[in-house]
Amino acid sequence: MALPVGATAPDFTVQDTNGNTVKLADYAGKTVVLYFYPKDDTPGCTKEACSFRDNYQQYLDQGITVFGVSMDDSASHQAFTSKFNLPFPLLADTDGAITQAYDVAGEMNGFKYAKRVTYVIGADGNIQQVYETVNTETHATDILSALGL
């Protein structure tokens, strides 16, 4: 079960697509969309990533940071980013620490993955919205609508 609205978002430090260190604490005072997904370059995950790609400018215009998180490594993230021209960083949660902290870990036939859950983290560091049911094709616009944007 995902973390509840109002909970403090767990801090993390991780490498992104390009090997840069990303700390959630560095985004204090900003809204962050943290979307978890199972696997790079799979049909649903590609639709979801492209939904954020196609609406990314609207997020930027509102000062909202977008991060995709899966348990894939940086090399996989780089290939996925390049193939689909993703303009936002993907976080390489290879040890599953972020996935565990946000209570979105899944396992099927021995394959560990992040469940498809999205958190909107407010400027105060608390979780404002949780999406456990996602339409991968419209997810980015659904979040913008819910935020009144």
MIZALUM-21516 format. One record per residue (C-alpha): residue number from 1; residue in one letter; x negated, y, z. Coordinates in nm, 3 decimals. Layout:
REM MIZALUM-21516
SITE   i aa    east   north      up
SITE NUM  a       X       Y       Z
...
This chain:
REM MIZALUM-21516
SITE   i aa    east   north      up
SITE   1  m   0.000   0.000   0.000
SITE   2  a  -0.133   0.343  -0.093
SITE   3  l  -0.222   0.614   0.157
SITE   4  p   0.076   0.831   0.254
SITE   5  v   0.150   1.191   0.161
SITE   6  g   0.007   1.419   0.431
SITE   7  a  -0.289   1.192   0.513
SITE   8  t  -0.639   1.336   0.494
SITE   9  a  -0.802   1.224   0.171
SITE  10  p  -1.104   1.006   0.249
SITE  11  d  -1.430   1.173   0.150
SITE  12  f  -1.668   0.993  -0.082
SITE  13  t  -1.999   1.031  -0.260
SITE  14  v  -2.039   0.849  -0.591
SITE  15  q  -2.200   0.872  -0.935
SITE  16  d  -1.997   0.993  -1.232
SITE  17  t  -2.010   0.906  -1.601
SITE  18  n  -2.333   1.099  -1.651
SITE  19  g  -2.509   0.993  -1.332
SITE  20  n  -2.421   1.311  -1.144
SITE  21  t  -2.342   1.283  -0.774
SITE  22  v  -1.981   1.372  -0.694
SITE  23  k  -1.868   1.443  -0.337
SITE  24  l  -1.503   1.506  -0.268
SITE  25  a  -1.606   1.751   0.006
SITE  26  d  -1.757   1.974  -0.265
SITE  27  y  -1.402   2.033  -0.396
SITE  28  a  -1.261   2.168  -0.069
SITE  29  g  -1.025   2.456  -0.147
SITE  30  k  -0.933   2.308  -0.486
SITE  31  t  -0.662   2.071  -0.602
SITE  32  v  -0.797   1.735  -0.720
SITE  33  v  -0.617   1.467  -0.920
SITE  34  l  -0.781   1.133  -0.839
SITE  35  y  -0.642   0.863  -1.062
SITE  36  f  -0.739   0.501  -1.012
SITE  37  y  -0.718   0.252  -1.299
SITE  38  p  -0.813  -0.115  -1.344
SITE  39  k  -1.055  -0.131  -1.640
SITE  40  d  -1.220   0.085  -1.905
SITE  41  d  -1.104   0.046  -2.266
SITE  42  t  -0.796  -0.166  -2.199
SITE  43  p  -0.460  -0.068  -2.353
SITE  44  g  -0.282   0.084  -2.051
SITE  45  c  -0.596   0.245  -1.911
SITE  46  t  -0.676   0.397  -2.250
SITE  47  k  -0.324   0.544  -2.280
SITE  48  e  -0.351   0.691  -1.931
SITE  49  a  -0.697   0.839  -1.992
SITE  50  c  -0.586   0.986  -2.324
SITE  51  s  -0.281   1.138  -2.151
SITE  52  f  -0.517   1.326  -1.921
SITE  53  r  -0.747   1.412  -2.213
SITE  54  d  -0.463   1.558  -2.417
SITE  55  n  -0.341   1.772  -2.125
SITE  56  y  -0.679   1.849  -1.969
SITE  57  q  -0.681   2.216  -2.065
SITE  58  q  -0.360   2.271  -1.867
SITE  59  y  -0.531   2.122  -1.561
SITE  60  l  -0.837   2.342  -1.613
SITE  61  d  -0.617   2.649  -1.658
SITE  62  q  -0.467   2.582  -1.313
SITE  63  g  -0.805   2.516  -1.152
SITE  64  i  -0.725   2.148  -1.099
SITE  65  t  -1.008   1.893  -1.111
SITE  66  v  -0.937   1.552  -1.264
SITE  67  f  -1.134   1.237  -1.183
SITE  68  g  -1.068   0.887  -1.312
SITE  69  v  -1.188   0.606  -1.084
SITE  70  s  -1.244   0.240  -1.161
SITE  71  m  -1.487  -0.026  -1.047
SITE  72  d  -1.663  -0.022  -1.386
SITE  73  d  -2.025   0.093  -1.398
SITE  74  s  -2.161   0.415  -1.548
SITE  75  a  -2.258   0.246  -1.877
SITE  76  s  -1.901   0.124  -1.925
SITE  77  h  -1.770   0.471  -1.834
SITE  78  q  -2.007   0.633  -2.083
SITE  79  a  -1.890   0.407  -2.366
SITE  80  f  -1.522   0.465  -2.275
SITE  81  t  -1.574   0.841  -2.251
SITE  82  s  -1.756   0.854  -2.583
SITE  83  k  -1.506   0.635  -2.768
SITE  84  f  -1.206   0.844  -2.661
SITE  85  n  -1.368   1.189  -2.614
SITE  86  l  -1.270   1.209  -2.248
SITE  87  p  -1.353   1.560  -2.117
SITE  88  f  -1.334   1.477  -1.744
SITE  89  p  -1.567   1.265  -1.530
SITE  90  l  -1.504   0.901  -1.454
SITE  91  l  -1.632   0.784  -1.116
SITE  92  a  -1.822   0.455  -1.100
SITE  93  d  -1.692   0.283  -0.786
SITE  94  t  -1.900  -0.030  -0.847
SITE  95  d  -1.904  -0.137  -0.482
SITE  96  g  -1.532  -0.069  -0.440
SITE  97  a  -1.585   0.169  -0.146
SITE  98  i  -1.353   0.441  -0.280
SITE  99  t  -1.098   0.185  -0.396
SITE 100  q  -1.094   0.038  -0.043
SITE 101  a  -1.083   0.379   0.129
SITE 102  y  -0.777   0.479  -0.076
SITE 103  d  -0.615   0.137  -0.021
SITE 104  v  -0.577   0.054  -0.390
SITE 105  a  -0.789  -0.262  -0.414
SITE 106  g  -0.649  -0.550  -0.615
SITE 107  e  -0.772  -0.894  -0.711
SITE 108  m  -0.656  -1.140  -0.974
SITE 109  n  -0.828  -1.469  -1.055
SITE 110  g  -1.141  -1.351  -0.875
SITE 111  f  -1.151  -1.021  -1.066
SITE 112  k  -1.156  -0.722  -0.831
SITE 113  y  -1.012  -0.398  -0.961
SITE 114  a  -0.854  -0.068  -0.863
SITE 115  k  -0.475  -0.068  -0.884
SITE 116  r  -0.316   0.203  -1.098
SITE 117  v  -0.242   0.467  -0.834
SITE 118  t  -0.287   0.844  -0.853
SITE 119  y  -0.338   1.087  -0.567
SITE 120  v  -0.298   1.463  -0.588
SITE 121  i  -0.520   1.607  -0.316
SITE 122  g  -0.438   1.960  -0.207
SITE 123  a  -0.681   2.243  -0.142
SITE 124  d  -0.652   2.160   0.230
SITE 125  g  -0.794   1.809   0.170
SITE 126  n  -0.464   1.635   0.238
SITE 127  i  -0.275   1.410   0.000
SITE 128  q   0.012   1.606  -0.157
SITE 129  q   0.150   1.343  -0.393
SITE 130  v   0.108   0.970  -0.451
SITE 131  y   0.202   0.794  -0.773
SITE 132  e   0.225   0.417  -0.741
SITE 133  t   0.443   0.376  -1.049
SITE 134  v   0.290   0.527  -1.360
SITE 135  n   0.402   0.567  -1.720
SITE 136  t   0.055   0.554  -1.876
SITE 137  e   0.158   0.753  -2.185
SITE 138  t   0.310   1.049  -1.996
SITE 139  h   0.135   1.037  -1.661
SITE 140  a  -0.063   1.359  -1.699
SITE 141  t   0.244   1.559  -1.804
SITE 142  d   0.453   1.395  -1.531
SITE 143  i   0.208   1.524  -1.269
SITE 144  l   0.204   1.874  -1.423
SITE 145  s   0.585   1.879  -1.414
SITE 146  a   0.593   1.764  -1.052
SITE 147  l   0.350   2.044  -0.965
SITE 148  g   0.584   2.291  -1.136
SITE 149  l   0.336   2.364  -1.414
